[in-house]
Structure formats: C-alpha cells, structure tokens
Amino acid sequence: MFLNAIKEGNYRSAEQHYVEAGDWKSAVHMYRGVDLWEDAHRVAQTQGGPNAAKQVSFYMVIFLKDPPKHCHKFYRLPFSGQKHLGENPE
C-alpha cells in the first residue's frame, strides 16, 4: 500500500500508513530521502517528540546549504554546507 503511494509521489499517504503501523521513523527516512526535510522534521516532532526533532534538525544543519533558522538554535556548528562530522572544517 505505502510503496505504491511512494512510487506515485503521494508521500503524505505513505506517511499515514507508516504512522498507523507504528513506524514513524521510516516516514522520517522517506522524507529525508526525497529532500523534504521540513516534513521529516514535522513527523519527528509530532511522533517522536523533541529529541527526535532535534536529531532531524541536526542533520538539516549538516546536509542543507541553507537550513531553516529553527535548526540553528539547537546546533551551532563551526562549518556549513555538506560537511560531515569529523572532517576538518577549514
């Protein structure tokens, strides 16, 4: 069911199926995989709580060139863009 929704680009429907099955983390991963980060953050916040939302915010800061401002209040990294942890930020 949800695989057809994903193939058709109906991510909200797929999200609903994931959440109903108790697998909200897969909905977050689905949204991250198609660069719908705000939706990933929304699902993490509503289904996983503040810590899950902070984790998605952390990844948004790392992987997006211009992450939403709400992400920066959680994580102030000395580098921006698509750097990975452990790399030299210079």
N, CA, C and O atoms as a CHARMM CRD file, in Angstrom:
* protein
*
  360
    1    1 MET  N      0.81600  -1.19500   0.00000 PROA 1      0.00000
    2    1 MET  CA     0.00000   0.00000   0.00000 PROA 1      0.00000
    3    1 MET  C      0.86000   1.26000   0.00000 PROA 1      0.00000
    4    1 MET  O      0.76100   2.09500  -0.90000 PROA 1      0.00000
    5    2 PHE  N      1.71900   1.38600   1.04000 PROA 2      0.00000
    6    2 PHE  CA     2.50800   2.59900   1.13300 PROA 2      0.00000
    7    2 PHE  C      3.57600   2.66400   0.04900 PROA 2      0.00000
    8    2 PHE  O      3.98900   3.75600  -0.34300 PROA 2      0.00000
    9    3 LEU  N      4.03600   1.50200  -0.44600 PROA 3      0.00000
   10    3 LEU  CA     5.02500   1.52800  -1.52000 PROA 3      0.00000
   11    3 LEU  C      4.43500   2.12300  -2.78800 PROA 3      0.00000
   12    3 LEU  O      5.11800   2.85500  -3.50600 PROA 3      0.00000
   13    4 ASN  N      3.16600   1.81500  -3.07400 PROA 4      0.00000
   14    4 ASN  CA     2.50700   2.42800  -4.22600 PROA 4      0.00000
   15    4 ASN  C      2.38600   3.92600  -4.04400 PROA 4      0.00000
   16    4 ASN  O      2.57500   4.68800  -4.99200 PROA 4      0.00000
   17    5 ALA  N      2.07100   4.35100  -2.83300 PROA 5      0.00000
   18    5 ALA  CA     1.95600   5.78000  -2.55500 PROA 5      0.00000
   19    5 ALA  C      3.28900   6.47600  -2.77500 PROA 5      0.00000
   20    5 ALA  O      3.33200   7.57600  -3.32600 PROA 5      0.00000
   21    6 ILE  N      4.37600   5.84700  -2.35100 PROA 6      0.00000
   22    6 ILE  CA     5.70600   6.43800  -2.54000 PROA 6      0.00000
   23    6 ILE  C      6.03800   6.51900  -4.01600 PROA 6      0.00000
   24    6 ILE  O      6.51500   7.55000  -4.49000 PROA 6      0.00000
   25    7 LYS  N      5.79100   5.44100  -4.75100 PROA 7      0.00000
   26    7 LYS  CA     6.07500   5.42300  -6.19200 PROA 7      0.00000
   27    7 LYS  C      5.30800   6.51200  -6.92000 PROA 7      0.00000
   28    7 LYS  O      5.80500   7.09000  -7.88700 PROA 7      0.00000
   29    8 GLU  N      4.08800   6.79400  -6.45200 PROA 8      0.00000
   30    8 GLU  CA     3.25600   7.81400  -7.08600 PROA 8      0.00000
   31    8 GLU  C      3.57500   9.21400  -6.57700 PROA 8      0.00000
   32    8 GLU  O      3.00600  10.19300  -7.06100 PROA 8      0.00000
   33    9 GLY  N      4.47800   9.31900  -5.60900 PROA 9      0.00000
   34    9 GLY  CA     4.82900  10.62100  -5.04800 PROA 9      0.00000
   35    9 GLY  C      3.83800  11.12400  -4.02300 PROA 9      0.00000
   36    9 GLY  O      3.86100  12.30100  -3.66200 PROA 9      0.00000
   37   10 ASN  N      2.97800  10.25700  -3.55600 PROA 10     0.00000
   38   10 ASN  CA     1.97800  10.63400  -2.55300 PROA 10     0.00000
   39   10 ASN  C      2.56000  10.34000  -1.16600 PROA 10     0.00000
   40   10 ASN  O      2.18900   9.36600  -0.51100 PROA 10     0.00000
   41   11 TYR  N      3.47400  11.20000  -0.74500 PROA 11     0.00000
   42   11 TYR  CA     4.22400  10.97200   0.48300 PROA 11     0.00000
   43   11 TYR  C      3.36600  11.09900   1.73700 PROA 11     0.00000
   44   11 TYR  O      3.59700  10.39500   2.72000 PROA 11     0.00000
   45   12 ARG  N      2.39400  11.97600   1.70900 PROA 12     0.00000
   46   12 ARG  CA     1.51000  12.10800   2.88100 PROA 12     0.00000
   47   12 ARG  C      0.73900  10.82000   3.14200 PROA 12     0.00000
   48   12 ARG  O      0.56500  10.41500   4.29200 PROA 12     0.00000
   49   13 SER  N      0.28600  10.18900   2.08700 PROA 13     0.00000
   50   13 SER  CA    -0.42600   8.92400   2.24300 PROA 13     0.00000
   51   13 SER  C      0.51800   7.85100   2.78200 PROA 13     0.00000
   52   13 SER  O      0.14700   7.08300   3.67000 PROA 13     0.00000
   53   14 ALA  N      1.72900   7.79800   2.24700 PROA 14     0.00000
   54   14 ALA  CA     2.71500   6.83800   2.74000 PROA 14     0.00000
   55   14 ALA  C      3.03500   7.11000   4.20500 PROA 14     0.00000
   56   14 ALA  O      3.14900   6.18300   5.00600 PROA 14     0.00000
   57   15 GLU  N      3.18000   8.39400   4.55100 PROA 15     0.00000
   58   15 GLU  CA     3.41800   8.76000   5.94500 PROA 15     0.00000
   59   15 GLU  C      2.31100   8.22900   6.84900 PROA 15     0.00000
   60   15 GLU  O      2.57900   7.66100   7.90700 PROA 15     0.00000
   61   16 GLN  N      1.08000   8.41700   6.42700 PROA 16     0.00000
   62   16 GLN  CA    -0.05500   7.96300   7.21700 PROA 16     0.00000
   63   16 GLN  C      0.01600   6.45200   7.45100 PROA 16     0.00000
   64   16 GLN  O     -0.25000   5.97700   8.55500 PROA 16     0.00000
   65   17 HSD  N      0.37600   5.70500   6.40900 PROA 17     0.00000
   66   17 HSD  CA     0.48600   4.25000   6.54800 PROA 17     0.00000
   67   17 HSD  C      1.61800   3.87800   7.51000 PROA 17     0.00000
   68   17 HSD  O      1.45700   2.99300   8.35100 PROA 17     0.00000
   69   18 TYR  N      2.74500   4.54600   7.38300 PROA 18     0.00000
   70   18 TYR  CA     3.86600   4.27600   8.29100 PROA 18     0.00000
   71   18 TYR  C      3.47300   4.54800   9.74100 PROA 18     0.00000
   72   18 TYR  O      3.72400   3.73400  10.62900 PROA 18     0.00000
   73   19 VAL  N      2.85400   5.70600   9.96400 PROA 19     0.00000
   74   19 VAL  CA     2.49200   6.09700  11.32700 PROA 19     0.00000
   75   19 VAL  C      1.45700   5.13500  11.90500 PROA 19     0.00000
   76   19 VAL  O      1.55800   4.73200  13.06400 PROA 19     0.00000
   77   20 GLU  N      0.48200   4.77400  11.11300 PROA 20     0.00000
   78   20 GLU  CA    -0.54100   3.82100  11.58400 PROA 20     0.00000
   79   20 GLU  C      0.07200   2.46400  11.92800 PROA 20     0.00000
   80   20 GLU  O     -0.43300   1.74700  12.79200 PROA 20     0.00000
   81   21 ALA  N      1.16400   2.11900  11.24500 PROA 21     0.00000
   82   21 ALA  CA     1.83900   0.84400  11.51300 PROA 21     0.00000
   83   21 ALA  C      2.83200   0.97500  12.67400 PROA 21     0.00000
   84   21 ALA  O      3.48300   0.00100  13.05300 PROA 21     0.00000
   85   22 GLY  N      2.94400   2.18200  13.23400 PROA 22     0.00000
   86   22 GLY  CA     3.86400   2.40100  14.34500 PROA 22     0.00000
   87   22 GLY  C      5.31000   2.56200  13.91900 PROA 22     0.00000
   88   22 GLY  O      6.21800   2.38900  14.73200 PROA 22     0.00000
   89   23 ASP  N      5.53500   2.89000  12.65700 PROA 23     0.00000
   90   23 ASP  CA     6.88200   3.00400  12.10600 PROA 23     0.00000
   91   23 ASP  C      7.14400   4.42100  11.59900 PROA 23     0.00000
   92   23 ASP  O      7.47200   4.62200  10.43000 PROA 23     0.00000
   93   24 TRP  N      6.99600   5.39700  12.48900 PROA 24     0.00000
   94   24 TRP  CA     7.16500   6.79800  12.09900 PROA 24     0.00000
   95   24 TRP  C      8.59200   7.09500  11.63300 PROA 24     0.00000
   96   24 TRP  O      8.79700   7.99900  10.82300 PROA 24     0.00000
   97   25 LYS  N      9.58100   6.34800  12.13200 PROA 25     0.00000
   98   25 LYS  CA    10.97100   6.59300  11.72000 PROA 25     0.00000
   99   25 LYS  C     11.15900   6.34300  10.22600 PROA 25     0.00000
  100   25 LYS  O     11.94900   7.02700   9.57500 PROA 25     0.00000
  101   26 SER  N     10.44200   5.37300   9.68600 PROA 26     0.00000
  102   26 SER  CA    10.52900   5.13100   8.24100 PROA 26     0.00000
  103   26 SER  C      9.93800   6.29600   7.45500 PROA 26     0.00000
  104   26 SER  O     10.41000   6.61200   6.36300 PROA 26     0.00000
  105   27 ALA  N      8.91500   6.93200   8.00300 PROA 27     0.00000
  106   27 ALA  CA     8.35500   8.11700   7.34300 PROA 27     0.00000
  107   27 ALA  C      9.38500   9.24700   7.33900 PROA 27     0.00000
  108   27 ALA  O      9.52600   9.95900   6.34500 PROA 27     0.00000
  109   28 VAL  N     10.09400   9.40700   8.44200 PROA 28     0.00000
  110   28 VAL  CA    11.15300  10.42900   8.50500 PROA 28     0.00000
  111   28 VAL  C     12.23000  10.13000   7.46800 PROA 28     0.00000
  112   28 VAL  O     12.65200  11.02700   6.73900 PROA 28     0.00000
  113   29 HSD  N     12.67600   8.88100   7.39500 PROA 29     0.00000
  114   29 HSD  CA    13.69300   8.49900   6.41400 PROA 29     0.00000
  115   29 HSD  C     13.20100   8.68900   4.98600 PROA 29     0.00000
  116   29 HSD  O     13.96300   9.10900   4.11500 PROA 29     0.00000
  117   30 MET  N     11.93700   8.38400   4.74200 PROA 30     0.00000
  118   30 MET  CA    11.36700   8.57900   3.41500 PROA 30     0.00000
  119   30 MET  C     11.46300  10.04300   3.01100 PROA 30     0.00000
  120   30 MET  O     11.91700  10.36400   1.91300 PROA 30     0.00000
  121   31 TYR  N     11.03100  10.93200   3.90900 PROA 31     0.00000
  122   31 TYR  CA    11.07200  12.36000   3.60300 PROA 31     0.00000
  123   31 TYR  C     12.50000  12.85900   3.42600 PROA 31     0.00000
  124   31 TYR  O     12.76600  13.67100   2.54000 PROA 31     0.00000
  125   32 ARG  N     13.42100  12.38100   4.25900 PROA 32     0.00000
  126   32 ARG  CA    14.82300  12.77400   4.10300 PROA 32     0.00000
  127   32 ARG  C     15.34900  12.32600   2.74600 PROA 32     0.00000
  128   32 ARG  O     16.10900  13.04800   2.10100 PROA 32     0.00000
  129   33 GLY  N     14.94700  11.14500   2.31800 PROA 33     0.00000
  130   33 GLY  CA    15.42300  10.59300   1.05400 PROA 33     0.00000
  131   33 GLY  C     14.98600  11.36700  -0.16800 PROA 33     0.00000
  132   33 GLY  O     15.63000  11.29000  -1.21400 PROA 33     0.00000
  133   34 VAL  N     13.90400  12.11000  -0.05300 PROA 34     0.00000
  134   34 VAL  CA    13.42200  12.90900  -1.18500 PROA 34     0.00000
  135   34 VAL  C     13.57300  14.40700  -0.90300 PROA 34     0.00000
  136   34 VAL  O     12.92600  15.23900  -1.54000 PROA 34     0.00000
  137   35 ASP  N     14.44100  14.73600   0.06300 PROA 35     0.00000
  138   35 ASP  CA    14.76700  16.12600   0.42300 PROA 35     0.00000
  139   35 ASP  C     13.56100  16.94300   0.87500 PROA 35     0.00000
  140   35 ASP  O     13.48800  18.14400   0.61500 PROA 35     0.00000
  141   36 LEU  N     12.63000  16.30500   1.54000 PROA 36     0.00000
  142   36 LEU  CA    11.50800  17.01200   2.15000 PROA 36     0.00000
  143   36 LEU  C     11.77200  17.09300   3.65500 PROA 36     0.00000
  144   36 LEU  O     11.09700  16.46100   4.46800 PROA 36     0.00000
  145   37 TRP  N     12.78100  17.89800   3.98700 PROA 37     0.00000
  146   37 TRP  CA    13.28600  17.96600   5.34800 PROA 37     0.00000
  147   37 TRP  C     12.28400  18.53700   6.33800 PROA 37     0.00000
  148   37 TRP  O     12.20400  18.07900   7.47700 PROA 37     0.00000
  149   38 GLU  N     11.52800  19.52600   5.91500 PROA 38     0.00000
  150   38 GLU  CA    10.53000  20.10900   6.82900 PROA 38     0.00000
  151   38 GLU  C      9.47400  19.06900   7.20900 PROA 38     0.00000
  152   38 GLU  O      9.01600  19.02600   8.35100 PROA 38     0.00000
  153   39 ASP  N      9.09600  18.24100   6.25200 PROA 39     0.00000
  154   39 ASP  CA     8.14100  17.17100   6.55900 PROA 39     0.00000
  155   39 ASP  C      8.78500  16.13600   7.47800 PROA 39     0.00000
  156   39 ASP  O      8.13200  15.62700   8.38900 PROA 39     0.00000
  157   40 ALA  N     10.05200  15.82500   7.24800 PROA 40     0.00000
  158   40 ALA  CA    10.76100  14.89900   8.13300 PROA 40     0.00000
  159   40 ALA  C     10.78800  15.45100   9.55500 PROA 40     0.00000
  160   40 ALA  O     10.58000  14.71700  10.52100 PROA 40     0.00000
  161   41 HSD  N     11.04500  16.73700   9.67100 PROA 41     0.00000
  162   41 HSD  CA    11.08600  17.37600  10.99300 PROA 41     0.00000
  163   41 HSD  C      9.70700  17.34700  11.64800 PROA 41     0.00000
  164   41 HSD  O      9.58800  17.08000  12.84400 PROA 41     0.00000
  165   42 ARG  N      8.67600  17.62100  10.86600 PROA 42     0.00000
  166   42 ARG  CA     7.30600  17.62200  11.39900 PROA 42     0.00000
  167   42 ARG  C      6.92500  16.25100  11.95100 PROA 42     0.00000
  168   42 ARG  O      6.37700  16.15000  13.04900 PROA 42     0.00000
  169   43 VAL  N      7.21300  15.20500  11.19200 PROA 43     0.00000
  170   43 VAL  CA     6.88100  13.85700  11.64500 PROA 43     0.00000
  171   43 VAL  C      7.69400  13.50200  12.89100 PROA 43     0.00000
  172   43 VAL  O      7.16000  12.93400  13.84400 PROA 43     0.00000
  173   44 ALA  N      8.96700  13.83400  12.88100 PROA 44     0.00000
  174   44 ALA  CA     9.80800  13.54600  14.04700 PROA 44     0.00000
  175   44 ALA  C      9.27200  14.26400  15.28000 PROA 44     0.00000
  176   44 ALA  O      9.22700  13.68700  16.36700 PROA 44     0.00000
  177   45 GLN  N      8.86800  15.51200  15.11700 PROA 45     0.00000
  178   45 GLN  CA     8.35300  16.29300  16.24700 PROA 45     0.00000
  179   45 GLN  C      7.03500  15.71900  16.76700 PROA 45     0.00000
  180   45 GLN  O      6.86400  15.53900  17.97300 PROA 45     0.00000
  181   46 THR  N      6.11600  15.43700  15.86500 PROA 46     0.00000
  182   46 THR  CA     4.79200  15.00100  16.30900 PROA 46     0.00000
  183   46 THR  C      4.77300  13.55100  16.77700 PROA 46     0.00000
  184   46 THR  O      4.01500  13.20200  17.68300 PROA 46     0.00000
  185   47 GLN  N      5.59500  12.70900  16.17100 PROA 47     0.00000
  186   47 GLN  CA     5.56300  11.28900  16.51100 PROA 47     0.00000
  187   47 GLN  C      6.66200  10.86100  17.48200 PROA 47     0.00000
  188   47 GLN  O      6.45800   9.97100  18.30800 PROA 47     0.00000
  189   48 GLY  N      7.81900  11.49700  17.37600 PROA 48     0.00000
  190   48 GLY  CA     8.95000  11.08100  18.19200 PROA 48     0.00000
  191   48 GLY  C      9.28900  12.01100  19.33300 PROA 48     0.00000
  192   48 GLY  O     10.03900  11.64600  20.23800 PROA 48     0.00000
  193   49 GLY  N      8.73700  13.22100  19.29400 PROA 49     0.00000
  194   49 GLY  CA     8.98800  14.16600  20.36800 PROA 49     0.00000
  195   49 GLY  C     10.17300  15.08500  20.10500 PROA 49     0.00000
  196   49 GLY  O     10.77300  15.05800  19.03000 PROA 49     0.00000
  197   50 PRO  N     10.50000  15.90300  21.10900 PROA 50     0.00000
  198   50 PRO  CA    11.53200  16.92400  20.92900 PROA 50     0.00000
  199   50 PRO  C     12.92100  16.36700  20.61000 PROA 50     0.00000
  200   50 PRO  O     13.65100  16.97100  19.82500 PROA 50     0.00000
  201   51 ASN  N     13.29700  15.25100  21.18900 PROA 51     0.00000
  202   51 ASN  CA    14.62800  14.71400  20.89500 PROA 51     0.00000
  203   51 ASN  C     14.74300  14.22900  19.45800 PROA 51     0.00000
  204   51 ASN  O     15.77900  14.42300  18.82100 PROA 51     0.00000
  205   52 ALA  N     13.70600  13.60900  18.94500 PROA 52     0.00000
  206   52 ALA  CA    13.70700  13.16300  17.55000 PROA 52     0.00000
  207   52 ALA  C     13.75100  14.37100  16.61500 PROA 52     0.00000
  208   52 ALA  O     14.44600  14.34600  15.59900 PROA 52     0.00000
  209   53 ALA  N     13.01500  15.42000  16.95400 PROA 53     0.00000
  210   53 ALA  CA    13.02400  16.63700  16.13300 PROA 53     0.00000
  211   53 ALA  C     14.40400  17.28500  16.14600 PROA 53     0.00000
  212   53 ALA  O     14.85900  17.79200  15.12000 PROA 53     0.00000
  213   54 LYS  N     15.07000  17.27500  17.29300 PROA 54     0.00000
  214   54 LYS  CA    16.42500  17.83500  17.37100 PROA 54     0.00000
  215   54 LYS  C     17.39300  17.04300  16.50400 PROA 54     0.00000
  216   54 LYS  O     18.28500  17.61800  15.88000 PROA 54     0.00000
  217   55 GLN  N     17.22100  15.74300  16.46400 PROA 55     0.00000
  218   55 GLN  CA    18.09900  14.91800  15.63700 PROA 55     0.00000
  219   55 GLN  C     17.91800  15.26000  14.15900 PROA 55     0.00000
  220   55 GLN  O     18.90200  15.36900  13.42700 PROA 55     0.00000
  221   56 VAL  N     16.68100  15.42900  13.71700 PROA 56     0.00000
  222   56 VAL  CA    16.43900  15.81200  12.32100 PROA 56     0.00000
  223   56 VAL  C     17.00800  17.20600  12.06500 PROA 56     0.00000
  224   56 VAL  O     17.59800  17.44800  11.01200 PROA 56     0.00000
  225   57 SER  N     16.83800  18.12400  13.01700 PROA 57     0.00000
  226   57 SER  CA    17.40400  19.46500  12.87700 PROA 57     0.00000
  227   57 SER  C     18.92300  19.39200  12.71600 PROA 57     0.00000
  228   57 SER  O     19.50100  20.11600  11.90600 PROA 57     0.00000
  229   58 PHE  N     19.55500  18.52900  13.47800 PROA 58     0.00000
  230   58 PHE  CA    20.99700  18.34200  13.39300 PROA 58     0.00000
  231   58 PHE  C     21.39700  17.94400  11.97700 PROA 58     0.00000
  232   58 PHE  O     22.32900  18.51200  11.40900 PROA 58     0.00000
  233   59 TYR  N     20.69500  16.97100  11.41100 PROA 59     0.00000
  234   59 TYR  CA    21.00400  16.54400  10.04700 PROA 59     0.00000
  235   59 TYR  C     20.71100  17.63900   9.03000 PROA 59     0.00000
  236   59 TYR  O     21.40400  17.74500   8.01800 PROA 59     0.00000
  237   60 MET  N     19.70200  18.44400   9.28600 PROA 60     0.00000
  238   60 MET  CA    19.39600  19.54600   8.37500 PROA 60     0.00000
  239   60 MET  C     20.55600  20.54300   8.34600 PROA 60     0.00000
  240   60 MET  O     20.92100  21.04000   7.28100 PROA 60     0.00000
  241   61 VAL  N     21.12900  20.83100   9.50400 PROA 61     0.00000
  242   61 VAL  CA    22.25700  21.76100   9.57700 PROA 61     0.00000
  243   61 VAL  C     23.44900  21.19300   8.81600 PROA 61     0.00000
  244   61 VAL  O     24.16000  21.93100   8.13500 PROA 61     0.00000
  245   62 ILE  N     23.67000  19.90000   8.92700 PROA 62     0.00000
  246   62 ILE  CA    24.81800  19.28300   8.26900 PROA 62     0.00000
  247   62 ILE  C     24.63600  19.20100   6.75400 PROA 62     0.00000
  248   62 ILE  O     25.55700  19.52500   6.00300 PROA 62     0.00000
  249   63 PHE  N     23.46100  18.77200   6.30000 PROA 63     0.00000
  250   63 PHE  CA    23.30100  18.42700   4.89700 PROA 63     0.00000
  251   63 PHE  C     22.69800  19.51600   4.00900 PROA 63     0.00000
  252   63 PHE  O     22.80400  19.43100   2.78500 PROA 63     0.00000
  253   64 LEU  N     22.07900  20.52200   4.58800 PROA 64     0.00000
  254   64 LEU  CA    21.48200  21.57100   3.76600 PROA 64     0.00000
  255   64 LEU  C     22.38300  22.79300   3.72900 PROA 64     0.00000
  256   64 LEU  O     22.96100  23.17700   4.74600 PROA 64     0.00000
  257   65 LYS  N     22.50000  23.39500   2.57200 PROA 65     0.00000
  258   65 LYS  CA    23.31800  24.60100   2.46100 PROA 65     0.00000
  259   65 LYS  C     22.69700  25.77000   3.20400 PROA 65     0.00000
  260   65 LYS  O     23.41400  26.61200   3.74500 PROA 65     0.00000
  261   66 ASP  N     21.38400  25.83100   3.23700 PROA 66     0.00000
  262   66 ASP  CA    20.68900  26.92700   3.91000 PROA 66     0.00000
  263   66 ASP  C     19.57900  26.34000   4.78700 PROA 66     0.00000
  264   66 ASP  O     18.40300  26.41800   4.43100 PROA 66     0.00000
  265   67 PRO  N     19.94800  25.75300   5.93300 PROA 67     0.00000
  266   67 PRO  CA    18.92700  25.13500   6.78600 PROA 67     0.00000
  267   67 PRO  C     18.00800  26.17300   7.40400 PROA 67     0.00000
  268   67 PRO  O     18.40500  27.32500   7.57800 PROA 67     0.00000
  269   68 PRO  N     16.78900  25.78100   7.73700 PROA 68     0.00000
  270   68 PRO  CA    15.86000  26.71000   8.38900 PROA 68     0.00000
  271   68 PRO  C     16.45000  27.24800   9.68900 PROA 68     0.00000
  272   68 PRO  O     17.24500  26.57600  10.34600 PROA 68     0.00000
  273   69 LYS  N     16.05900  28.44800  10.04400 PROA 69     0.00000
  274   69 LYS  CA    16.61800  29.10600  11.22500 PROA 69     0.00000
  275   69 LYS  C     16.35200  28.33600  12.51400 PROA 69     0.00000
  276   69 LYS  O     17.16600  28.39500  13.43600 PROA 69     0.00000
  277   70 HSD  N     15.24400  27.62000  12.60300 PROA 70     0.00000
  278   70 HSD  CA    14.94700  26.90500  13.83800 PROA 70     0.00000
  279   70 HSD  C     15.99100  25.82500  14.12000 PROA 70     0.00000
  280   70 HSD  O     16.14300  25.40600  15.26700 PROA 70     0.00000
  281   71 CYS  N     16.70200  25.37400  13.10700 PROA 71     0.00000
  282   71 CYS  CA    17.72200  24.35000  13.31900 PROA 71     0.00000
  283   71 CYS  C     18.93200  24.90500  14.05400 PROA 71     0.00000
  284   71 CYS  O     19.55900  24.20700  14.85000 PROA 71     0.00000
  285   72 HSD  N     19.25000  26.14500  13.78700 PROA 72     0.00000
  286   72 HSD  CA    20.45400  26.72800  14.36200 PROA 72     0.00000
  287   72 HSD  C     20.34000  26.95800  15.85900 PROA 72     0.00000
  288   72 HSD  O     21.35900  27.04900  16.54300 PROA 72     0.00000
  289   73 LYS  N     19.15100  27.05000  16.37400 PROA 73     0.00000
  290   73 LYS  CA    19.03900  27.25500  17.81600 PROA 73     0.00000
  291   73 LYS  C     19.44300  26.00000  18.58700 PROA 73     0.00000
  292   73 LYS  O     19.76300  26.07400  19.77300 PROA 73     0.00000
  293   74 PHE  N     19.42900  24.84100  17.91200 PROA 74     0.00000
  294   74 PHE  CA    19.85300  23.60400  18.55900 PROA 74     0.00000
  295   74 PHE  C     21.33600  23.32300  18.33900 PROA 74     0.00000
  296   74 PHE  O     22.01800  22.82500  19.23500 PROA 74     0.00000
  297   75 TYR  N     21.82800  23.64100  17.15500 PROA 75     0.00000
  298   75 TYR  CA    23.18600  23.25800  16.80600 PROA 75     0.00000
  299   75 TYR  C     23.91100  24.42600  16.16300 PROA 75     0.00000
  300   75 TYR  O     23.47200  24.95700  15.14300 PROA 75     0.00000
  301   76 ARG  N     25.00300  24.81500  16.75400 PROA 76     0.00000
  302   76 ARG  CA    25.85100  25.85800  16.19100 PROA 76     0.00000
  303   76 ARG  C     27.17400  25.19600  15.81200 PROA 76     0.00000
  304   76 ARG  O     28.06400  25.03100  16.64600 PROA 76     0.00000
  305   77 LEU  N     27.28200  24.83100  14.56800 PROA 77     0.00000
  306   77 LEU  CA    28.48000  24.15200  14.10100 PROA 77     0.00000
  307   77 LEU  C     29.42300  25.16600  13.46700 PROA 77     0.00000
  308   77 LEU  O     28.96900  26.16300  12.90600 PROA 77     0.00000
  309   78 PRO  N     30.72900  24.92600  13.54800 PROA 78     0.00000
  310   78 PRO  CA    31.69900  25.87400  13.00800 PROA 78     0.00000
  311   78 PRO  C     31.84000  25.80000  11.49800 PROA 78     0.00000
  312   78 PRO  O     32.72400  26.44800  10.93800 PROA 78     0.00000
  313   79 PHE  N     31.01600  25.04800  10.83600 PROA 79     0.00000
  314   79 PHE  CA    31.06100  24.93800   9.38900 PROA 79     0.00000
  315   79 PHE  C     29.64600  24.81100   8.85300 PROA 79     0.00000
  316   79 PHE  O     28.70900  24.54300   9.60700 PROA 79     0.00000
  317   80 SER  N     29.49600  25.00100   7.56600 PROA 80     0.00000
  318   80 SER  CA    28.16600  24.87900   6.97000 PROA 80     0.00000
  319   80 SER  C     28.28100  24.07900   5.67400 PROA 80     0.00000
  320   80 SER  O     29.36900  23.64700   5.29300 PROA 80     0.00000
  321   81 GLY  N     27.18800  23.89500   5.02700 PROA 81     0.00000
  322   81 GLY  CA    27.18700  23.14700   3.78600 PROA 81     0.00000
  323   81 GLY  C     27.16100  21.66200   4.04200 PROA 81     0.00000
  324   81 GLY  O     26.72600  21.21800   5.10500 PROA 81     0.00000
  325   82 GLN  N     27.61700  20.89700   3.08900 PROA 82     0.00000
  326   82 GLN  CA    27.51000  19.45000   3.17900 PROA 82     0.00000
  327   82 GLN  C     28.80300  18.84700   3.71300 PROA 82     0.00000
  328   82 GLN  O     29.42300  18.00800   3.05900 PROA 82     0.00000
  329   83 LYS  N     29.19200  19.26800   4.86900 PROA 83     0.00000
  330   83 LYS  CA    30.35000  18.69800   5.55600 PROA 83     0.00000
  331   83 LYS  C     29.86100  17.54600   6.42800 PROA 83     0.00000
  332   83 LYS  O     28.67800  17.45500   6.75700 PROA 83     0.00000
  333   84 HSD  N     30.75600  16.70300   6.78100 PROA 84     0.00000
  334   84 HSD  CA    30.41500  15.59000   7.64300 PROA 84     0.00000
  335   84 HSD  C     31.17900  15.71800   8.94000 PROA 84     0.00000
  336   84 HSD  O     32.28000  16.26900   8.96800 PROA 84     0.00000
  337   85 LEU  N     30.60800  15.21900  10.00300 PROA 85     0.00000
  338   85 LEU  CA    31.27700  15.25800  11.28900 PROA 85     0.00000
  339   85 LEU  C     32.61700  14.55500  11.18400 PROA 85     0.00000
  340   85 LEU  O     32.74900  13.53000  10.51500 PROA 85     0.00000
  341   86 GLY  N     33.59000  15.11100  11.84400 PROA 86     0.00000
  342   86 GLY  CA    34.91600  14.50900  11.83400 PROA 86     0.00000
  343   86 GLY  C     35.82400  15.09200  10.76900 PROA 86     0.00000
  344   86 GLY  O     37.03800  14.89400  10.81700 PROA 86     0.00000
  345   87 GLU  N     35.25500  15.81000   9.80400 PROA 87     0.00000
  346   87 GLU  CA    36.08900  16.44200   8.78600 PROA 87     0.00000
  347   87 GLU  C     36.66000  17.72500   9.32800 PROA 87     0.00000
  348   87 GLU  O     36.10700  18.32900  10.24600 PROA 87     0.00000
  349   88 ASN  N     37.75300  18.13200   8.76400 PROA 88     0.00000
  350   88 ASN  CA    38.35400  19.39900   9.13400 PROA 88     0.00000
  351   88 ASN  C     37.50800  20.51900   8.53800 PROA 88     0.00000
  352   88 ASN  O     37.31700  20.55000   7.32300 PROA 88     0.00000
  353   89 PRO  N     36.99200  21.44300   9.35700 PROA 89     0.00000
  354   89 PRO  CA    36.08400  22.47300   8.84700 PROA 89     0.00000
  355   89 PRO  C     36.77300  23.56100   8.05000 PROA 89     0.00000
  356   89 PRO  O     36.09500  24.45100   7.53700 PROA 89     0.00000
  357   90 GLU  N     38.07900  23.53000   7.92500 PROA 90     0.00000
  358   90 GLU  CA    38.78100  24.60300   7.22400 PROA 90     0.00000
  359   90 GLU  C     38.77100  24.42700   5.74100 PROA 90     0.00000
  360   90 GLU  O     39.32400  25.25400   5.01700 PROA 90     0.00000
